[in-house]
Structures are given as structure tokens and as C-alpha cells.
Amino acid sequence: MVDAARLKWSWGEVAAHGDQVPLFFYSTLFLEHPEVREMFPVSMAAQRDRLVTALGRVVSDVDNVDALVPFLQQLGRDHRKFAVVADHYPAVGAALLHTLEHFLGAHWTPELEKDWTAAYGIVAEVMSGAAEDSARQTPSWWDAEVVSHDRRAIDLAVIRVVPDQRLDYLPGQSIAVESPYRPRMWRQYSPANAPRPDGTIDFHVRLADAGQVSPALVEFTRPGDRLRLAAPMGTGLVLPDGPPRHVLMLAGGTGLAPLKALTEQIASFQDGRRVYLYWGVRHAGDLYDLPALREFAERSEWFHVVPVVAAGPGPHTGQAVGVALRQARWLDCDVFVCGPPGMVSQSVAALGHAGIPEGQIHWESGVSGLPAEEALS
Ligand SMILES: Cc1cc2nc3c(=O)[nH]c(=O)nc-3n(C[C@H](O)[C@H](O)[C@H](O)COP(=O)(O)OP(=O)(O)OC[C@H]3O[C@@H](n4cnc5c(N)ncnc54)[C@H](O)[C@@H]3O)c2cc1C
């Protein structure tokens, strides 16, 4: 039996040492097991934050199994793309115990060692079990070829890929992508189309200033290049079951991508739903997909697109949520919101304030932010 309070206290003591903790952990791991070094990116800076974040999450939910187990299962499935296998877990566990012992000094007691050994045993068992289950159904990753690379703006490309094997996903989900120009650095991108018979997938990639992966995808990637894609993730923007409601969509920047995929899915239903897409960008030059959206709206009387430019000019200026709420009440609609974290949180708050029931508001955050991926090892 793990003493949750003791575990949390000890982690608090260790985490107070900040960056020293992951630095010590990875040095220990690589010294004892040099063979695992090549599973990690050349630069370990972002990796260190992820280890601490993931461990913090495990410890804070250690007495909340309902929350912890799905988190660990997802983490286990997700680590397949790093080629993690069951044999790696004991090495990570030993490095973790060594790290805890180092930072806790005289506080590292036999009882604490027992608690941490048991807790890590559960983490390893749940993660590797989920990984094994998913290995029976899907590959660890999909190799894919870039078939086109359309540089729509200095900082934006629409990249079409075709995986060697069929990759099924739900519109609204995202897929982690690895570029050969940035090995072992996986970042999430959202398919901008519903699954097609030919298996091709479009990604809308915005170049993040001083980012690692997005510049490689926008600036260096060419048709014929090979990318790796991981299993699709996320449920926040998936179309809910239940009676079809009209749909309001609020997109910020490349948050357009999953909402475009959802629109294609709704088009295939032909169930009378109407879709109103408000697409917010900073400058008019950022409306990289507007001609295609307008052309689609002309052909589909149930679909409406309203471009909203933060700083003008144009008929609609300000924030997408503000413009949408000035035009209608949307109380009976499903609302989908996707974009940078600030845009999503402000929009969700404003929609709640306007009386739209929480269960009708669907959102996914992080599209222009730091990667959400959490790697434990
Ligand atoms: C579910 C989901 C879906 C997404 N879908 C899309 C999509 O469809 N299209 C899209 O373009 N993006 C999408 N993203 C965002 C994408 O995953 C990447 O985060 C984005 O492309 C930036 O990656 P990068 O490697 O270029 O930048 P990173 O190297 O990860 O850096 C991100 C930003 O943080 C800054 N930064 C990095 N490290 C530090 C540090 N130590 N201190 C301070 N600042 C730092 C960088 O300067 C940069 O601006 C999505 C994200 C999520 C979570």
C-alpha cells in the first residue's frame, strides 16, 4: 500500500530543486544505459520540463485512480512512437529512485523507497499494458510521404501527406508528427480534412518564432520527404453523439484545421445541420485559406464563413467570439472552439457568460502554444 501523503511530500521536496532534478535523472539514466540516449532529441531542454510535469501529474493524482489510470494509459500508448518497450521501464525506475535518493538525502528512508518502488511499479505496469494492447491494433508510427507543400504565407504551409498504411482518425483529433530534419521531436498537428478514400491528410502548419519543428516543416520540407505520424489523439473537438444541432465554430489561426475537418464530416451527413464558422486572425494576410472556404460556402448553402481580423481592416474586426455573439445567441447550437490557449479560454468564458450550456461547448487548446505532449522518459 502506497502512502500517498508521504509520496506527495517527498516529491514536493525533490521538485523544489528545479532543473537540477531532470538533469540528474537523465545523466544517471544515460550513464547507466547509454543505449537509450538515441531515443531522445539532441537537445534535451524541452524534455526536462516534460519529465517534471508528467511526474508531478502522477504524484498529484496518486490517490485518484479514476484520473490517473487513463492518463497513464495514454502516456503508455503515446510512448510507442519513441520506440519505448517494456524492457526500458526498469532502467527508468532505477534512475528515478537514484534521483529521489540523491535529492532527499537523510529523508530517503526504507519506507519511502518502498512507496516509490510500488508507485513506479504501478505506473510501469499500466503504461506498458496500454502500449501492448495498442500494439495489437496499430503500428507504433506510420511512415508517410509528403505529396505537396503549399507555402501560403511566409510563416504558413499546407502540407499534404500520404501514409504508407491507412491511418484512421476522427475529424477534430490531432496527430503527432516527426520530421527527419528534427529527429525525435514530435509535435501535434490537426488534420484539416475528414478521412479520404486515398488516405491523404492535409496539415496547416504555422511557423512558431524560434520554434524547433514548425520551421523545419514550413521552410525545409519538400514533396518526396518522409515524415512519421503517430496515433491520433484527443476527444475535445470530436462531434458528439446525440441529436444534430446547428454548429457555431470559432477558429483562431491554424485552429481552423480541425474545424475544417469537422465541416467536411458534417457535409457527408447531409442531416440539415447548418455550420457558421468565424475565423479570427491577426492580419488580413493571415487568412490563408479564405478563397477555398468562400468557394465551399458558395456551393453549400448550409455553410457560412465570417473572417474576423483583429486589427482590421474589414467588415468584422476584433475577436471571433465577440463578433459571433453580436450577431446571434447560439443557445441551441454545438459550439467548437480551437486556437491558441488565450483565445480558447476567453472564448469559452464568453460563451458561458452568454448562456450557452457547458455541455454544448467543445474545445481544444494549445494549437499555437507549447507542445502538449508529455514524455515521462
Ligand atoms: C492538440 C494540438 C493540435 C495542434 N495543431 C496544430 C496545427 O494544426 N497547426 C499548427 O501550426 N500547430 C498546431 N499545434 C501546435 C504545434 O504542436 C507546435 O506546438 C507548434 O508548431 C510549435 O512547435 P515548434 O517545435 O516549432 O516550437 P517549439 O520548439 O515547441 O517552441 C514553441 C514556442 O515556444 C517557444 N519556446 C520554446 N522553448 C522555450 C523556452 N524554454 N522558453 C521560452 N520559450 C520557449 C518557442 O520560441 C516557440 O515560439 C497543435 C498543438 C496541439 C497541442
The ligand as a MOL file (V3000), in Angstrom:
LIG
                    3D

  0  0  0     0  0            999 V3000
M  V30 BEGIN CTAB
M  V30 COUNTS 53 58 0 0 0
M  V30 BEGIN ATOM
M  V30 1 C -3.6970 19.3410 -29.8860 0
M  V30 2 C -2.7750 20.2670 -30.6630 0
M  V30 3 C -3.0050 20.4870 -32.0080 0
M  V30 4 C -2.1720 21.3430 -32.7300 0
M  V30 5 N -2.4370 21.5780 -34.0550 0
M  V30 6 C -1.6650 22.4440 -34.7400 0
M  V30 7 C -1.9460 22.7430 -36.1300 0
M  V30 8 O -2.8750 22.1840 -36.7410 0
M  V30 9 N -1.1470 23.6360 -36.7590 0
M  V30 10 C -0.1010 24.2750 -36.1150 0
M  V30 11 O 0.5820 25.0910 -36.7470 0
M  V30 12 N 0.1880 23.9950 -34.8020 0
M  V30 13 C -0.5490 23.0960 -34.1270 0
M  V30 14 N -0.2370 22.8090 -32.8030 0
M  V30 15 C 0.9920 23.3990 -32.2130 0
M  V30 16 C 2.2040 22.5030 -32.5660 0
M  V30 17 O 2.0520 21.2410 -31.9390 0
M  V30 18 C 3.5520 23.0780 -32.0920 0
M  V30 19 O 3.4610 23.3860 -30.7200 0
M  V30 20 C 3.9700 24.3130 -32.8640 0
M  V30 21 O 4.0820 24.0130 -34.2640 0
M  V30 22 C 5.3270 24.8240 -32.3710 0
M  V30 23 O 6.2760 23.7710 -32.4560 0
M  V30 24 P 7.8210 24.0980 -32.6440 0
M  V30 25 O 8.5710 22.8280 -32.4450 0
M  V30 26 O 8.0760 24.8740 -33.8640 0
M  V30 27 O 8.1130 25.0780 -31.4350 0
M  V30 28 P 8.7690 24.6810 -30.0470 0
M  V30 29 O 10.2020 24.4170 -30.2070 0
M  V30 30 O 7.9650 23.6370 -29.3950 0
M  V30 31 O 8.5430 26.0550 -29.2820 0
M  V30 32 C 7.2060 26.6270 -29.1990 0
M  V30 33 C 7.3080 28.0840 -28.8180 0
M  V30 34 O 7.8180 28.1780 -27.5210 0
M  V30 35 C 8.9640 28.9650 -27.5310 0
M  V30 36 N 9.8720 28.2930 -26.5910 0
M  V30 37 C 10.3910 27.0580 -26.7370 0
M  V30 38 N 11.1570 26.7630 -25.6880 0
M  V30 39 C 11.1110 27.8510 -24.8750 0
M  V30 40 C 11.6760 28.1710 -23.6210 0
M  V30 41 N 12.4710 27.3170 -22.9700 0
M  V30 42 N 11.3840 29.3810 -23.0780 0
M  V30 43 C 10.5900 30.2510 -23.7150 0
M  V30 44 N 10.0200 29.9970 -24.8970 0
M  V30 45 C 10.2800 28.8180 -25.4510 0
M  V30 46 C 9.4850 28.9950 -28.9410 0
M  V30 47 O 10.1580 30.2010 -29.2170 0
M  V30 48 C 8.2220 28.8730 -29.7440 0
M  V30 49 O 7.6520 30.1060 -30.0190 0
M  V30 50 C -1.0730 21.9650 -32.0760 0
M  V30 51 C -0.8340 21.7200 -30.7240 0
M  V30 52 C -1.6660 20.8910 -30.0130 0
M  V30 53 C -1.3870 20.6700 -28.5550 0
M  V30 END ATOM
M  V30 BEGIN BOND
M  V30 1 1 1 2
M  V30 2 1 2 3
M  V30 3 2 2 52
M  V30 4 2 3 4
M  V30 5 1 4 5
M  V30 6 1 4 50
M  V30 7 2 5 6
M  V30 8 1 6 7
M  V30 9 1 6 13
M  V30 10 2 7 8
M  V30 11 1 7 9
M  V30 12 1 9 10
M  V30 13 2 10 11
M  V30 14 1 10 12
M  V30 15 2 12 13
M  V30 16 1 13 14
M  V30 17 1 14 15
M  V30 18 1 14 50
M  V30 19 1 15 16
M  V30 20 1 16 17
M  V30 21 1 16 18
M  V30 22 1 18 19
M  V30 23 1 18 20
M  V30 24 1 20 21
M  V30 25 1 20 22
M  V30 26 1 22 23
M  V30 27 1 23 24
M  V30 28 2 24 25
M  V30 29 1 24 26
M  V30 30 1 24 27
M  V30 31 1 27 28
M  V30 32 2 28 29
M  V30 33 1 28 30
M  V30 34 1 28 31
M  V30 35 1 31 32
M  V30 36 1 32 33
M  V30 37 1 33 34
M  V30 38 1 33 48
M  V30 39 1 34 35
M  V30 40 1 35 36
M  V30 41 1 35 46
M  V30 42 1 36 37
M  V30 43 1 36 45
M  V30 44 2 37 38
M  V30 45 1 38 39
M  V30 46 1 39 40
M  V30 47 2 39 45
M  V30 48 1 40 41
M  V30 49 2 40 42
M  V30 50 1 42 43
M  V30 51 2 43 44
M  V30 52 1 44 45
M  V30 53 1 46 47
M  V30 54 1 46 48
M  V30 55 1 48 49
M  V30 56 2 50 51
M  V30 57 1 51 52
M  V30 58 1 52 53
M  V30 END BOND
M  V30 END CTAB
M  END
